[in-house]
Amino acid sequence: MSNFVKVAKKSELSSGCGIKVEVGGKEIALFNIDGNFYAIDDTCQHQGGPLSEGAVENKVVTCPWHGWEYDVTNGACLTNPAAQQNKYEVKIEGEDILISA
């Protein structure tokens, strides 16, 4: 069974945006896509760019450093299919957003 850690409130994350949170010493990018929340590793596998700072369109985040694209719902890299991001389970409790640790 996963342990969940509170990382943010729903009101802190507008739709179509991402933020960086830390869970268990890991930097994780948390995204709001039309009221659904998704979490993947924040560090781009290309050259370490911060995915939480990338532009989000539909369910795809683009790394701000070199343009690699990732599906925020499952961590799949659209630019290089061999570069899979870890995906984390997200749970909502009232206004709180929790991520599996």
C-alpha positions in Angstrom: 0.0 0.0 0.0 1.3 3.4 -1.0 1.9 6.2 1.5 0.5 9.5 0.3 2.0 12.9 1.1 0.2 16.2 0.9 2.0 18.5 -1.6 -0.4 21.3 -2.5 -3.9 22.6 -2.6 -6.0 22.4 -5.7 -6.4 26.2 -5.7 -2.6 26.6 -6.0 -2.5 25.0 -9.5 -4.4 26.5 -12.4 -5.6 24.3 -15.2 -2.9 23.9 -17.9 -0.1 24.6 -15.5 2.6 22.7 -13.6 4.5 23.1 -10.4 7.5 21.4 -8.8 6.9 19.6 -5.5 9.2 17.4 -3.4 8.2 14.0 -2.1 10.6 11.7 -0.3 13.6 13.7 -1.6 12.4 13.4 -5.3 11.6 16.5 -7.4 8.2 15.8 -9.0 6.3 17.9 -11.6 2.6 18.1 -10.7 0.2 19.2 -13.5 -3.5 20.2 -13.6 -5.2 19.2 -16.8 -8.8 20.3 -16.8 -9.2 19.6 -13.1 -7.4 16.2 -13.3 -4.0 16.1 -11.6 -0.9 14.1 -12.8 2.6 13.7 -11.4 5.8 12.7 -13.2 9.5 13.1 -12.5 10.4 16.8 -12.9 13.8 16.3 -14.5 13.8 15.8 -18.3 15.8 12.8 -19.4 17.5 14.7 -22.2 19.6 17.2 -20.3 17.9 17.7 -17.0 15.5 20.5 -17.7 12.7 21.3 -15.2 9.5 19.9 -16.7 7.4 21.7 -14.1 8.4 25.0 -15.9 7.5 23.7 -19.3 4.6 24.8 -21.5 1.6 22.5 -21.2 -0.8 21.9 -24.1 -3.6 19.3 -23.9 -1.8 16.6 -21.9 1.7 17.2 -23.2 4.5 19.2 -21.4 7.4 20.6 -23.4 10.7 20.8 -21.7 11.7 24.5 -21.6 15.4 23.7 -22.3 15.4 21.7 -25.5 11.8 21.0 -26.4 11.4 17.3 -25.5 7.8 16.4 -25.0 6.2 14.2 -22.4 2.6 12.9 -21.9 1.9 14.0 -18.3 -0.8 11.3 -17.9 1.7 8.4 -18.2 5.2 9.8 -18.4 5.8 8.7 -22.0 8.3 10.7 -23.9 6.9 11.6 -27.3 10.3 12.8 -28.6 12.3 9.7 -27.6 10.1 6.7 -26.7 13.1 5.1 -24.8 13.0 8.0 -22.3 10.1 7.1 -19.9 9.5 9.4 -16.9 8.3 7.8 -13.6 4.6 8.4 -12.9 3.3 8.9 -9.4 -0.2 8.2 -8.2 -2.2 11.3 -7.2 -5.1 11.4 -4.8 -7.4 14.3 -3.9 -8.8 14.7 -0.4 -11.1 17.7 -0.3 -8.9 20.6 -1.4 -5.6 18.8 -0.8 -3.5 17.1 -3.5 -1.5 14.1 -2.3 1.2 12.1 -4.2 2.3 8.6 -3.5 5.7 8.4 -1.8 
